[in-house]
């Protein structure tokens, strides 16, 4: 069982955006598909798709 989040954001998992390289920190919104999250924003997702 995972420990509950108690306000310590440093303990949350993080990874780099595939487009801009910015560090993304885990969000509750991404809870179910954190492994599939690649981009920090829609702008980065669209920008990466436009580049060949």
N, C-alpha and C positions, 0 to 999 in steps of 0.2 A: 504494500500500500504506500502511495506517495504521500510525503508530508504536505500538509496544507500550506498554501501561500499566506504568509503573515506580514506582508509589507516589505520584505527584503528583496528588492528587484535585482540585486546582484546574484541571487541564487537561481534566477530564472534562466532557462536555456536561451542561447543566442546563436545566430549564424549570419553569414554575409549575403547580401543581395547579389544575384547573378548579373545584374545589369550595371549597377553603380558601385558596388562594393561596400555600401553602408551596412553597419551592423544592425540586425533586426533582433529585437527581444520578443520572446514568446508572448502571445496575447490570448486571452480566453476565447476570442473570436476564431483563432486558428487551432483550438484545442483538438478537434477531431482529425485535422489534416496537416499537422505541423510538419510531418516528413515531406509533404508535397509542396509546401510553400517555398517559392524560389525568389520572389521579387518583393521589395518593400512597399511598392505602391502600384496602382494601375498605370501610372505614367511610365515607370520602369518596365512593366510587362509589355506595354505597347511599343516602347522604344526598342526593346530587345527583339520583338517580333518583326519590326520594320527593317532591322539590319540583317543582311544575308549572312 
